[in-house]
Amino acid sequence: MSGSTQATVWKGTRQLGSEPEIAVRLTPKPAELLRRIATLVDGVGAVECPRTLAIGQVLVDGRVWSVHLCSWIGGGPADLSDMRRLGQYLARLHHDMATSAVDVTDRRLSFEPSPSRPSAQGAPAWAVTQSVWADRTLAWNSIRFQDFALQPVHGDLHLGNIVTVPDGFGYIDFDKVMFAPAVFDLAKLIATSMFLPGVPVRFQVGKTADLLAGYTSVRSLTDRELTVLEGLAILVNTETGRGGAVHHLGDRQRSAEAIGAWWISRRRSHRDDPLGIRTERPTPGPGSDQIATDEKWSVGHCDRERHPMTALPLSEAPLPRGMMLGADLDLTPIDTRAATALALALAQVNTICGESSTSTTSSPAWPADPR
């Protein structure tokens, strides 16, 4: 599975026994950054996230690739029938990330500045919305220079990075962790997942309201944070449109254009509450932010063997023996250097996993996965 940042993931499964499955990730991200992110994510206990086993590097034609071994979580895409519960899980993720001692202040959220105020005539809708909703988008600009609650957040929260786990929802792919308002994750999830394609697009107001109701039942949001959330949702769509234009991705451009048109029409009809999130919301109960003391949501709720980040070389990673790895994925988005790096990475992993994993060209070790 390949992502937009050239990260590719393979799943390793055990032929016999009940040892946990692992993920082998190949990415151009620096190993030191991955170690820092892994330390942050390994500190999350209230919701399920991958646990790092080891991080190493391979050199191919002068380019360094990082190899990240971690536990594989989730049994498929998230079930979105209970958006309120998803909101609660996200709030708990944010709680644990906010209390981490890992410093990610060098990874602050930023957006490309608009070169000029776009004219409504001839400009794409996704570009115009930033000006039409200036009162919301400028709210984001103002908090960068004022005292506002910033914290580590997931940074790339879309449906592809939320998976189903036995207890509810798990979160994967933290490579874009950043220092930002917690509502950025909500804004990105809403901007990328709550609009149904079509002409015009349809916005899922009910699901969005349920998501916010669940989130605020655990962590309250101020009116100012809701204003920033609305502005960030607009800016995320603007970035989608800009990226589609730069990289000639027609689908992204069309999606951003349709959503931009929705935002413009919404300005005329729902200026005060465009996303339907300013209705009365449940007030968090006493101690609802004290997740660690809640028996249901204590660290023990997701108790599993931890593999603390100790910067182990791959040759010393504590992997279960007898792991089998396959490679039945489409590598067309990856250049030949990445493919060579993959071969080296799998060679290292297979050496670690033992003699029963020496064959990687026979029947696939895992089924196709939507991630």
Secondary structure, DSSP 4 states (H G I P E B T S, - for coil): -B-TTS-EEEEEEESSS-PPPEEEEEESS-HHHHHHHHHHHHT--SSB---EEEEEEEEETTEEEEEEEEE---SSB--TT-HHHHHHHHHHHHHHHHT-----TTSB---PPPSSPPPTTTS-HHHHHHHHTHHHHHHHHHHTTS----EEE-S--SGGGEEEETTEEEE---TT-EEE-THHHHHHHHHHHSEE-SSS-EE-HHHHHHHHHHHHTTS---HHHHHHHHHHHHHHHHHHHHHHHHTT-HHHHHHHHHHHHHHHHHHHH-SS-TTS--S--PPPPTTTT-GGG-STTSGGGG-----------GGG--PPTTEEE---S--TTS-HHHHHHHHHHHHHHHHHH-GGG---SSS-SS-----
